Amino acid sequence: MILPAERELRAVLARFAQTRIEHDVRPTGRTSRALDDVTYTLCVMTGARTAEQALLAADALLERYCADREGTMRANETLAA
């Protein structure tokens, strides 16, 4: 699986959250279609089949990005010393 860029993943997660809230507050055909669309996008980005699986996968990816960033920072500090 090709990993999504962190920025793109965060943008889709934000869109998912906003759309989910809009649909929960005032469900309409438009909000339902928008939620289906963003859920599909999130599933494709994470290689998941359901929204729940996609959210778990997205959390794991974000943790990985954070760990990678921390590892890079430590390596740079070691080189600077």
N, C-alpha and C positions, 0 to 999 in steps of 0.2 A: 504494500500500500504506500502511496506517495503521501508524505506527511504534509498537512496544510501549514501555511505560514501562521505563526502565532497571532499576528495582527488580524489576519483574515478569520481565524477561528474565534478570536474574541469578538469581532464584529458580528459574526453569525450568532454567537451566544447572546449578545446584547439584543440583536433583532428577535431572536427566539423569545427571550424574556419579555420584551415589550409586547410582542404579538400575543403571547400567552396571557399576559395581564389584560390586554384589550379584549381578547376573546372571552376571558372569564368574567369581566365586568359587564360587557354588552355583546353577547354572541349574535353575530349576523352571518349571512352567507359570505360576505367579504372577509370578515375576521377568520372564518373557518377556512376559506381558501388560502388566506395569507399564512395561517398557522400550518396548514398542510404543506405549503411551499417551503417555508423556512425549516420545517421538520425534515422534509426531504433533503434539503441542502445540507443540514447538519448531519444527517445519516450518511450521505454520500461522502462528506468530508472526513468522517470518522470511521467509515466502513462498518457501520452498525445497521441493524434492521428496525429498531424501534427507537422512539425518542428517549426512553429511559436508558437504553444501552448507549446511545449516542452521547448523552450527558455524562455518563460514567466514563466513556472513552475520552471525551473532551477534558474532563477533570484530570485524567491520567496523562494526557498530552501536555496540559498546562503545567503539571508537576514536573514532567520531563524537561520542558523548556526552562523552567526555573532551576532545576538541578544542573542542566547544561550551562546555564548562565553563571551559576555559582562556581562551577568547576572552571570555567574560563577565567573568571575573576581571580580565583586562587592561583591559577597558572600564571596569569599576568603579574600578580603580586610576587610570586616566586622569581620570575624573570627580572623584575625590577630590583629585587634585593641583591 
